[in-house]
Amino acid sequence: MTEPLKIAYSPCPNDTFVFHAWAHGRVPGAPALDVTFADIDVTNGMAERGEFDVLKVSYAVLPWVLDDYALLPCGGALGRGCGPLVLTRRPGEGQQFTGKDLAGKTIAVPSERSTAYLLFRLWAAAEVPGGVGEIKVLPFHAIMPAVRDGEVDAGLVIHEARFTYQNYGLHCLADMGEHWERTTSLPIPLGAIIAKRSLGDERLRELADAARTSVRMAWDDPEASRTYVLAHAQEMDPAVADQHIGLYVNEFTADLGENGYAAVRGLLTRAAAEGLVPPLGPGALDAV
């Protein structure tokens, strides 16, 4: 028998929802999966070291890994109104924080190779004169408590934090996705599914088909994945998990399409022009 493909994705509701059918052998003809759950900063590192067959990674890491991995056109996270947020403690009465207040400050981020951080750097270049101070990498679930407790001045948050930051008494200083959409009119690229080029073109197409089918099966029967989603959602409120899935699993998850590819290309081209990532090689983002 063929060995299962080694895949790593996050325990976040959008990933477990998307991959539930495939991971549980419900996608007809799809290869078996050996699943590892890992934070995005960990999976980005795995991709750079070429450790797994299939990975959920940040779009921002693609310039470092596309020699060995191909971008699959489905299964990832890209959309509108779903960008990372910069959070601070609440301003005092009559105060209003702006990007200028972050100059020289300590900012917690989920990964220095994350799309969230790349979007933040593009925003900060325009909005934080003189630049921020220290960047501190923390697991995404530790960022809001660190801001609340004064361990850092601000935090860059992703995922379900959009729905829960008020519970920590925090203030949204800026929405990175809103800035991106306003300045580019493109959707926001966040997380990508990549697979090793050494698997071969035919296998890569099979993987893309399996991911797309898994997404559609999840939509057709949302309750089938519910136990799996909540078991890995780090004690998340079921209503928040549903909001999370509703926001991050969308038309682009089933197929990036022309607008999706334009968004990814736009982000990485703009970032390369700013010297933040290496430039993409010819054909690096060609569709599988």
TANORUR-V470903 format. One record per residue. N is the residue number from 1. NEAR is the number of other ideal C-beta (glycine too) atoms within 8 Angstrom. Layout:
BEGIN
((N	NEAR) (N	NEAR))
END
This chain:
BEGIN
((1	2) (2	5) (3	5) (4	8) (5	11) (6	10) (7	14) (8	14) (9	12) (10	10) (11	8) (12	11) (13	14) (14	13) (15	11) (16	15) (17	13) (18	13) (19	15) (20	15) (21	13) (22	14) (23	10) (24	7) (25	7) (26	8) (27	11) (28	4) (29	5) (30	12) (31	9) (32	8) (33	11) (34	9) (35	9) (36	8) (37	8) (38	10) (39	9) (40	16) (41	12) (42	9) (43	16) (44	14) (45	8) (46	12) (47	16) (48	10) (49	6) (50	8) (51	6) (52	11) (53	8) (54	14) (55	14) (56	13) (57	14) (58	15) (59	16) (60	13) (61	13) (62	16) (63	12) (64	10) (65	13) (66	13) (67	6) (68	8) (69	13) (70	10) (71	12) (72	16) (73	10) (74	13) (75	12) (76	14) (77	11) (78	16) (79	12) (80	7) (81	8) (82	11) (83	14) (84	13) (85	14) (86	16) (87	16) (88	14) (89	9) (90	7) (91	8) (92	5) (93	3) (94	3) (95	6) (96	4) (97	8) (98	7) (99	10) (100	8) (101	9) (102	14) (103	11) (104	7) (105	10) (106	11) (107	17) (108	15) (109	16) (110	16) (111	12) (112	7) (113	11) (114	16) (115	13) (116	16) (117	15) (118	15) (119	16) (120	14) (121	11) (122	14) (123	14) (124	12) (125	8) (126	6) (127	10) (128	11) (129	5) (130	5) (131	8) (132	12) (133	8) (134	6) (135	9) (136	10) (137	9) (138	11) (139	8) (140	12) (141	6) (142	9) (143	18) (144	15) (145	8) (146	13) (147	18) (148	10) (149	6) (150	6) (151	6) (152	12) (153	8) (154	14) (155	16) (156	17) (157	15) (158	11) (159	10) (160	12) (161	13) (162	10) (163	8) (164	10) (165	13) (166	6) (167	5) (168	10) (169	7) (170	14) (171	9) (172	9) (173	13) (174	11) (175	10) (176	16) (177	13) (178	10) (179	15) (180	15) (181	14) (182	6) (183	5) (184	9) (185	3) (186	11) (187	11) (188	15) (189	11) (190	15) (191	12) (192	13) (193	13) (194	13) (195	14) (196	10) (197	9) (198	5) (199	9) (200	6) (201	6) (202	6) (203	9) (204	14) (205	9) (206	11) (207	15) (208	12) (209	9) (210	13) (211	15) (212	12) (213	13) (214	17) (215	14) (216	9) (217	12) (218	15) (219	7) (220	5) (221	7) (222	9) (223	5) (224	9) (225	13) (226	9) (227	6) (228	11) (229	14) (230	10) (231	6) (232	9) (233	12) (234	6) (235	3) (236	11) (237	5) (238	8) (239	6) (240	11) (241	14) (242	9) (243	10) (244	15) (245	13) (246	7) (247	11) (248	15) (249	13) (250	8) (251	6) (252	14) (253	14) (254	8) (255	9) (256	12) (257	8) (258	5) (259	10) (260	14) (261	12) (262	9) (263	14) (264	16) (265	10) (266	10) (267	16) (268	14) (269	10) (270	10) (271	13) (272	13) (273	6) (274	9) (275	4) (276	8) (277	10) (278	6) (279	7) (280	12) (281	7) (282	3) (283	5) (284	9) (285	11) (286	5) (287	6) (288	11))
END
